Amino acid sequence: MEALNLKGKKVSVLGFGRSGLASSKRLASLGADILVSEERPKENFDQGLISEIEGLGVKTEFNGHTDKVLDKTSLIVLSPGVHLDIPILEKAKLKGIKVISEIELAFLLLTKPIIAVTGTNGKTTTATLINEILNASGKRSVAAGNIGFPLSFVNDRDLDFIVAEISSYQLEAIEKFKPRISLILNITEDHLERHRTMREYSLLKARVFSNQGKGDYVVYNADDRFVSEIVASAKAKLVPFSRKKILDEGISVDSGRIIIRLKGRTIELMDAEDIFIKGEHNTENALAGAAAAYLAGANEASITKTLRKFKGVEHRIEFVTSISGVSFYNDSKGTNPDSTVVALKALKNNIILIAGGRDKMGDLSQLISEAKGRVKALILIGEAAERFNDAFSRSGFSNIFTETSMEGAVKKAMSFSKPGDQVLFSPACASFDMFKDYEERGKVFKDLVLSLKKVPAR
């Protein structure tokens, strides 16, 4: 960090969310002169947090990024939600001001090896699983990044590893970020409103291993065409995982058994059906997590024991409750159509699907195909409602309802349901049109569902 020589120098942080606040606090501890610039109005934020950050000597501005961001600035640190092509960053480029992401700042401060998990779906589940396996093996690690708390918040003095969930947004502005072990779980259509093409999106995911060398590892999904293509350029050792084919090197399912073949050893871990979290997608998450933990030194017993008891993560196909014979599931982390397809596959028929939010403009054809014959009603909310309604209507769906609030959607789902039905909240969209993040969105859904228990049964 000394090479950046930030003490007493001006650093602008763009974004007042969790990443921006973490960056600002860390930079303040280094003696930097900090400005946090936020596009949204001041009243959108917790006034106590604003007072806290200003109490550290950090300057703030709201309602847009002004030229104050550039004035005498040595460095700009981006929060994940900030696009690189906004006007203020175009000006910064012309002025030669270095622009880095929050995870790049964190990497420059950390000293312990990072296990970085990326991909379109399954990141949170896999990162959490790896962290639990490492802890069960006696390794000291934390899960950070898009899970738990921002990477720049981590103090790794007493750690052996940092397990980081990393998004394509965070990889846009890295320079030296280099994990010891990187994982690419899958690449399906997502964030095209920002990245425009699948090629651009895939190449951004590939940045997770762009700085890795021969002493590092890339754990990748050998069943995914896009992933298999991009890892060909990696300089690190490739470690594939596969649910569909038996691998001579890597981790795969062979005759129903999970088998690791690495470093000249063959290790039979367990029956794949004994993984606690069910579904094909979770088998892939388990394979990836087991491979990464093994490479990090976890013992076989801890890997097996954790896979047998790990129950997954909040907001991902999470059972909430059953009311009058109707089961409710919270899948607020289903932020793209492919993720919602995964959730539909994990449940039986007679599904009432609640979807919608900030539209990422992804292809809906696979989602519609999976919903046919299985989704008995579709309830739409948010900015995406009109496009989703048009697409599903053209495909022959008739029970489509639009609600203006989550409360209305939950009540509509309950009124339409019968015993044996399953209400699945899996938005296939981002949350930012109605909520600050997917966690708040999922909590609101769960609270509304649980409040129905207080209403007399029909």
Summary of the structure (lengths in Angstrom):
residues: 458
radius of gyration: 22.6
end to end distance: 62.8
largest distance: 67.2
contacts: 1614
relative contact order: 0.09
helix: 38%
strand: 22%
